[in-house]
Amino acid sequence: MNEAVKDELLMNIDQTVEIKAAPEKVFEGLITHLCYMEGEPGKPGLKLKLERKPGGRWYRDLGNDSGHLWGFVQSIKPPTLLEIFGPMMISNPVATHLIVRLAPTPTGTKLVFKNEVFGPVPEEYKDEMKEGMGKGWRQMLDALKRELES
């Protein structure tokens, strides 16, 4: 792919965290954190639902058949892998892919988190969106680590 096009259409967020807990506990904690995402200070968090099976939905249920589809489970292999694809929190015609891999270590679990976004994101929002998504995912992973290690 032409590098100029690639830079224009792709955002990558890669984060890794070592957690002093068994992969099974980290996986379950991850699911919990994906189903309740803390908001910014002073703002309410988001409650989401995740159907834990291939093709299962990850969505925000607002009741009365209202809500927001965030994605679909592409692959789930507890406690080592979770892949989700879909628009997530982006209201643009994009494709996103979220992959989380967990591996046991001598002291716990290594969690590798990757979120890729492909599609037209308005230039005026691109940097803010990438920074905000990276910061939000990092806050979630840090909260997961704190919770499981306390």
C-alpha positions as CSV (number, residue, x, y, z in Angstrom):
1,M,0.0,0.0,0.0
2,N,1.2,3.5,-0.8
3,E,2.7,5.0,2.4
4,A,0.8,8.3,2.1
5,V,-2.5,6.4,1.8
6,K,-1.5,4.1,4.7
7,D,-0.6,7.0,6.9
8,E,-3.9,8.7,6.0
9,L,-6.1,5.7,6.7
10,L,-4.6,3.8,9.5
11,M,-4.2,4.3,13.2
12,N,-2.4,1.8,15.4
13,I,-2.4,1.6,19.2
14,D,0.0,-1.0,20.7
15,Q,0.2,-1.4,24.4
16,T,1.7,-4.1,26.7
17,V,1.3,-4.7,30.4
18,E,2.7,-7.3,32.8
19,I,0.2,-8.3,35.5
20,K,1.0,-10.3,38.6
21,A,-2.0,-12.6,38.2
22,A,-2.9,-15.8,36.4
23,P,-4.0,-15.6,32.8
24,E,-7.5,-16.8,33.7
25,K,-8.0,-14.0,36.2
26,V,-6.6,-11.4,33.8
27,F,-8.9,-12.6,31.0
28,E,-12.0,-12.4,33.2
29,G,-10.9,-9.0,34.5
30,L,-10.4,-7.8,30.9
31,I,-13.9,-8.8,30.0
32,T,-15.2,-7.0,33.1
33,H,-13.4,-3.8,32.1
34,L,-14.5,-4.0,28.5
35,C,-18.1,-4.2,29.8
36,Y,-17.7,-1.2,32.0
37,M,-15.5,1.5,30.7
38,E,-14.7,4.3,33.1
39,G,-15.5,7.8,31.8
40,E,-13.4,10.9,32.1
41,P,-13.4,12.5,35.5
42,G,-16.9,13.9,36.1
43,K,-18.4,11.9,33.3
44,P,-20.3,8.6,33.7
45,G,-18.8,5.4,32.5
46,L,-20.2,3.2,29.7
47,K,-21.9,0.0,30.4
48,L,-21.5,-2.5,27.6
49,K,-22.5,-6.1,27.0
50,L,-20.2,-8.8,25.4
51,E,-21.6,-12.0,24.1
52,R,-18.8,-14.4,24.7
53,K,-18.9,-16.5,21.6
54,P,-17.7,-16.2,18.0
55,G,-20.0,-13.7,16.2
56,G,-21.2,-12.4,19.6
57,R,-22.0,-8.7,19.9
58,W,-20.2,-6.1,22.0
59,Y,-22.7,-3.3,22.4
60,R,-24.2,-0.6,24.6
61,D,-27.7,-1.4,25.5
62,L,-29.8,1.7,26.2
63,G,-33.1,-0.2,26.6
64,N,-36.2,-0.1,24.4
65,D,-34.3,-1.6,21.5
66,S,-31.9,1.3,21.5
67,G,-28.1,1.3,21.7
68,H,-24.8,1.3,19.9
69,L,-23.0,-1.6,18.3
70,W,-19.3,-1.5,19.1
71,G,-18.3,-4.8,17.4
72,F,-18.4,-8.5,17.0
73,V,-16.3,-11.2,18.6
74,Q,-14.1,-12.5,15.8
75,S,-12.2,-15.0,18.0
76,I,-12.3,-15.9,21.6
77,K,-10.1,-18.5,23.3
78,P,-10.1,-18.0,27.1
79,P,-7.7,-17.2,28.7
80,T,-5.3,-16.4,25.8
81,L,-7.1,-14.5,23.1
82,L,-9.9,-12.0,22.3
83,E,-10.4,-10.4,18.9
84,I,-13.2,-8.0,18.2
85,F,-14.0,-6.1,14.9
86,G,-16.4,-3.3,14.3
87,P,-16.8,0.4,14.5
88,M,-16.3,0.6,18.3
89,M,-16.8,4.1,19.5
90,I,-16.1,5.8,16.1
91,S,-19.0,7.4,14.2
92,N,-17.2,7.3,10.9
93,P,-17.2,4.6,8.1
94,V,-14.2,2.8,9.6
95,A,-13.2,-0.7,10.3
96,T,-11.5,-1.4,13.6
97,H,-9.8,-4.5,14.9
98,L,-9.0,-5.1,18.6
99,I,-6.8,-8.0,19.5
100,V,-5.7,-8.9,23.0
101,R,-3.3,-11.8,23.6
102,L,-2.4,-13.1,27.1
103,A,0.6,-15.3,27.8
104,P,1.7,-16.8,31.2
105,T,5.0,-15.5,32.6
106,P,7.0,-16.7,35.6
107,T,5.4,-13.9,37.6
108,G,1.9,-13.7,36.1
109,T,0.6,-12.7,32.7
110,K,1.9,-10.6,29.8
111,L,-1.1,-8.8,28.1
112,V,-0.5,-7.5,24.6
113,F,-3.2,-5.1,23.4
114,K,-3.5,-3.9,19.8
115,N,-6.2,-1.7,18.3
116,E,-6.1,-0.8,14.6
117,V,-8.4,1.6,12.8
118,F,-8.7,1.7,9.0
119,G,-10.9,4.2,7.2
120,P,-11.5,7.8,6.6
121,V,-11.2,9.8,9.8
122,P,-11.5,13.6,9.4
123,E,-8.1,15.2,9.6
124,E,-9.2,17.6,12.3
125,Y,-10.1,14.7,14.6
126,K,-7.4,12.2,13.7
127,D,-4.7,13.3,16.2
128,E,-7.3,13.9,19.0
129,M,-8.9,10.5,18.3
130,K,-5.7,8.6,18.3
131,E,-4.5,10.3,21.5
132,G,-7.9,9.8,23.2
133,M,-8.2,6.2,22.3
134,G,-4.6,5.4,23.3
135,K,-5.1,7.2,26.6
136,G,-8.5,5.5,27.2
137,W,-7.1,2.0,26.5
138,R,-4.1,2.7,28.8
139,Q,-6.4,3.8,31.6
140,M,-8.4,0.6,31.3
141,L,-5.3,-1.6,31.3
142,D,-3.8,0.3,34.3
143,A,-7.1,-0.1,36.2
144,L,-7.1,-3.8,35.4
145,K,-3.5,-4.2,36.7
146,R,-4.2,-2.2,39.9
147,E,-7.4,-4.2,40.6
148,L,-5.7,-7.6,40.0
149,E,-2.6,-6.8,41.9
150,S,-4.2,-5.2,45.0
